[in-house]
Amino acid sequence: MDWKVTLYGLSIGEEEITAVTDVLRRRWLSMGEQTEAFEAEFVQMLGGAGEAVAVSSGTAALHTALHALEIGPGDEVLVPSLTFVACAAVVLLNGAKPVFVDSKSLDDFSLDPQDVERKITPRTKAVIAVHYGGYSADMGEIMRIARRHQLRVIEDAAHGPFVHTPWGGIGTIGDIGCYSFFSTKNVTTGEGGMVYSDNPRLVQKARLFRSHYMAASSWSKHAGRSSFYDIEGLGLNYRISDLAAAIGRVQLNKHAAGQAVRVSLAHRYRERLSEPVHLPYRQADPETGSHHIMPILLPQTADRVRLMQQLKEAGIQTSVHYLPCHLFRFYQECLETKPGDCPVAEEIAERQLSLPLHPDLTAAQVDYVCDHLLQNLVK
Ligand SMILES: *Cc1c(COP(=O)(O)O)cnc(C)c1O
């Protein structure tokens, strides 16, 4: 497909290519000094007092977080329905039960603190707060509820690191923050992820889980630090490669410039779009979001499939974020969830559309998208 305006853009340039070839020339490809530097630079940009552990994906980060918090059989974990399926999947993989939470409103798609509180049982151990689109979830309320009920808080900040909120940067507010560097994300390494915590015990567990609970890594052996290792627990191979970490370090340097473009394009969309298009988060200052995606709600009467086809014919790529997890067949069968369980998420899922938004987009392209969208909506 020859798109005129793609949904995401991959901001990869000569700097990333040079960084990768430099790593290849140095002949250490798996986790090593690039990864250590990437972790340190990531923490510095977060401005947190904790530590970061780079892993092979955002999903691996979430799985590692659940392991570090010792969530397992008999435990329940509250997860929003309106998010990528990874959150619910890792809870089940750990032998625990995901309990789906509704979205807060048609203006804030992240999890509803009231529904969180309603769904707490004596078995509830944790809540995964996903920051939809890179706008902060209601962390003030969620942290208050978590403290009252002694729940652990995992933040899924896959939609954007380096977003400041009154409670701190997203991903640094709860017990553990998880980030993704998948190809479409604001900071990408192709595949990759990060776990962040300011609790040294959790960081230690995350680091060990990432590499089979081996007490010494291949890199430290290569660096001559030790030759033997012991296995101190049950882990996996969730290591990142130094090639990916090297790309990540360049991406961190570029992040501020890309973010500024995203903010200005989000402003442009806000200026151009009004009724019958509903803009969620329009009360929020655009400076306080990562603008990973540009979500809108279509009028209830709109035919979304037809509209997406019409936009496709104009070369405009769109998508839907997300289909609610509680309605996927597997989850309905395994958890006995059903339509009506999360009514706000269900309405959002029926009306939501994601418009193109990335740093390689121009204001003229945003206008082109808005013109076609509005034209086809009134037709
Ligand atoms: C991308 C994403 C993930 C998973 O990250 P991967 O790196 O693709 O494994 C998890 N949660 C959300 C909200 C995401 O957008």
The ligand as a Gaussian input file, in Angstrom:
#p B3LYP/6-31G(d) Opt

LIG

0 1
 C        3.128000      -1.754000      22.829000
 C        2.411000      -1.966000      24.095000
 C        2.724000      -3.019000      24.963000
 C        3.652000      -4.130000      24.600000
 O        4.920000      -3.741000      24.211000
 P        5.764000      -4.679000      23.228000
 O        7.101000      -4.027000      23.212000
 O        5.086000      -4.658000      21.895000
 O        5.798000      -6.044000      23.814000
 C        2.075000      -3.084000      26.176000
 N        1.150000      -2.191000      26.522000
 C        0.805000      -1.172000      25.718000
 C       -0.218000      -0.184000      26.183000
 C        1.408000      -1.032000      24.471000
 O        1.036000      -0.033000      23.656000

